[in-house]
């Protein structure tokens, strides 16, 4: 009797498998399948969101706040232009020839009175564009080195010392003027010239 029951059950299952499923069941299964996302998509989206958040934190928190233009980098760039130029606007070792040369070329009178001496001879001057504005450039020498002094209109120039691309830069401000002294001479020589200015 069990053999007969097994045969009848197997025949019923065989016949039942041939009956098509209702269309409503097909539609329901398709909607469920389409609504399911691949298992790797959620972890990938989470990892991407974490990376974006980490980058934002680095940019906002770790990176120092911008404090305006980088005066030292600007000064080094202008010093390199002085070194590469074929000549200065005025080449003279006498401040009484150099300073009057700036008349009419600048909107201000550069407050520089150092005439140069045996240690730091004045070689001349030129007009530079510093931070987008005209500035006076005084060029001094120290042995075989060139020292550029940029004088520009500015109210708040933070005093400081920096080394940029191998050049030493001294920055300071006084009486509505900013000063940037740049060269590859050693710090002691640069500070000695700063003391004479």
Secondary structure, DSSP 8 states (H G I E B T S, - for coil): -HHHHHHHHHHHHHHHHTS---HHHHHHHHHHHHH---HHHHHHHHHHHHHHHHHHHIIIIIS----S--HHHHHHHHHHHHHHSS--SEE-S-HHHHHHHTTTTSSS---------SSS-EEEEEEEEETTEEEEEEEEEETTEEEEEEEEE-S----EEEEETTEEEEEEEETTEEEEEEESS-HHHHHHHHHH-
